[in-house]
Amino acid sequence: MRAVGGIVVLLMAGCAAPEPRPNPIAFSLDAGGIQLLDRPQRVDFGRTDHSTLSAMTKLTASDPMREGACVGGGRYAAFGDGVALHFARGDFVGWSRREQDGTIRQAGRACVQA
Protein backbone atom coordinates (compact mmCIF):
# COMPACT_ATOMS: atom_id res chain seq x y z
CA MET A 1 0.00 0.00 0.00
CA ARG A 2 2.89 2.35 0.67
CA ALA A 3 4.06 1.96 -2.91
CA VAL A 4 0.67 3.13 -4.21
CA GLY A 5 0.77 6.17 -1.90
CA GLY A 6 4.26 7.03 -3.12
CA ILE A 7 3.13 6.82 -6.74
CA VAL A 8 0.19 9.13 -6.04
CA VAL A 9 2.52 11.67 -4.42
CA LEU A 10 4.89 11.51 -7.42
CA LEU A 11 1.99 11.94 -9.85
CA MET A 12 0.67 14.92 -7.91
CA ALA A 13 4.13 16.50 -7.85
CA GLY A 14 4.18 16.30 -11.66
CA CYS A 15 0.98 18.36 -11.77
CA ALA A 16 2.48 21.33 -9.95
CA ALA A 17 2.23 24.60 -11.85
CA PRO A 18 5.50 25.72 -13.46
CA GLU A 19 7.33 28.59 -11.83
CA PRO A 20 6.30 31.89 -13.42
CA ARG A 21 8.95 33.71 -15.44
CA PRO A 22 9.82 37.21 -14.33
CA ASN A 23 8.70 40.20 -16.35
CA PRO A 24 11.00 41.43 -19.11
CA ILE A 25 13.50 44.16 -18.23
CA ALA A 26 13.52 47.25 -20.45
CA PHE A 27 16.64 47.64 -22.59
CA SER A 28 17.84 49.48 -25.65
CA LEU A 29 20.26 48.42 -28.36
CA ASP A 30 23.14 50.75 -29.20
CA ALA A 31 26.47 50.91 -31.01
CA GLY A 32 28.27 49.17 -28.12
CA GLY A 33 25.78 46.43 -27.27
CA ILE A 34 22.79 46.45 -24.93
CA GLN A 35 21.94 49.07 -22.30
CA LEU A 36 19.49 48.32 -19.49
CA LEU A 37 17.12 51.27 -19.19
CA ASP A 38 16.36 51.20 -15.49
CA ARG A 39 19.90 50.58 -14.22
CA PRO A 40 23.48 51.32 -15.23
CA GLN A 41 24.41 47.77 -16.30
CA ARG A 42 25.31 46.97 -19.91
CA VAL A 43 25.95 43.93 -22.04
CA ASP A 44 28.81 45.11 -24.25
CA PHE A 45 30.32 43.55 -27.35
CA GLY A 46 33.21 41.28 -26.42
CA ARG A 47 31.35 39.58 -23.58
CA THR A 48 31.26 35.76 -23.69
CA ASP A 49 28.42 34.09 -25.55
CA HIS A 50 27.28 32.15 -22.46
CA SER A 51 26.99 35.20 -20.23
CA THR A 52 25.38 37.26 -23.02
CA LEU A 53 22.72 34.61 -23.68
CA SER A 54 22.03 34.29 -19.97
CA ALA A 55 21.66 38.08 -19.63
CA MET A 56 19.39 38.35 -22.69
CA THR A 57 17.22 35.49 -21.45
CA LYS A 58 16.72 37.44 -18.22
CA LEU A 59 16.08 40.71 -20.07
CA THR A 60 13.45 39.25 -22.41
CA ALA A 61 12.08 36.74 -19.87
CA SER A 62 12.29 34.09 -22.60
CA ASP A 63 14.71 31.66 -24.14
CA PRO A 64 15.92 32.17 -27.71
CA MET A 65 13.36 31.07 -30.30
CA ARG A 66 16.08 29.98 -32.74
CA GLU A 67 19.81 29.37 -32.60
CA GLY A 68 22.00 28.44 -35.50
CA ALA A 69 25.09 28.84 -37.59
CA CYS A 70 26.07 31.87 -39.63
CA VAL A 71 27.32 31.77 -43.19
CA GLY A 72 31.11 32.10 -42.98
CA GLY A 73 31.31 31.03 -39.33
CA GLY A 74 29.95 32.15 -36.00
CA ARG A 75 26.45 31.66 -34.71
CA TYR A 76 23.33 33.57 -33.75
CA ALA A 77 20.48 33.41 -31.24
CA ALA A 78 17.14 34.98 -32.20
CA PHE A 79 14.57 36.10 -29.64
CA GLY A 80 10.82 36.60 -30.07
CA ASP A 81 11.03 40.40 -29.97
CA GLY A 82 12.93 40.50 -33.28
CA VAL A 83 16.40 40.77 -31.74
CA ALA A 84 19.16 38.42 -32.88
CA LEU A 85 22.52 38.31 -31.12
CA HIS A 86 25.60 37.39 -33.15
CA PHE A 87 28.68 35.57 -31.87
CA ALA A 88 32.14 34.79 -33.24
CA ARG A 89 34.74 32.64 -31.51
CA GLY A 90 32.67 32.60 -28.32
CA ASP A 91 32.24 36.38 -28.07
CA PHE A 92 29.23 38.67 -28.50
CA VAL A 93 30.10 40.66 -31.63
CA GLY A 94 26.84 42.23 -32.82
CA TRP A 95 23.09 42.43 -32.81
CA SER A 96 20.35 42.91 -35.36
CA ARG A 97 16.68 43.73 -34.89
CA ARG A 98 13.83 43.37 -37.33
CA GLU A 99 11.51 46.31 -36.76
CA GLN A 100 7.73 46.14 -37.19
CA ASP A 101 7.96 47.86 -40.58
CA GLY A 102 10.35 45.14 -41.80
CA THR A 103 13.54 47.19 -41.72
CA ILE A 104 16.57 45.72 -40.01
CA ARG A 105 18.79 47.74 -37.67
CA GLN A 106 22.14 46.39 -36.56
CA ALA A 107 25.36 47.23 -34.77
CA GLY A 108 28.68 45.48 -34.49
CA ARG A 109 29.16 42.49 -36.77
CA ALA A 110 25.91 40.83 -37.71
CA CYS A 111 25.95 37.58 -39.63
CA VAL A 112 23.85 36.08 -42.38
CA GLN A 113 21.93 33.20 -40.89
CA ALA A 114 22.70 29.86 -42.54
Helices and strands as residue ranges (DSSP letters): H 2-14, E 27-30, E 33-36, E 42-44, H 49-60, E 66-69, E 75-78, E 83-88, E 91-98, E 104-108
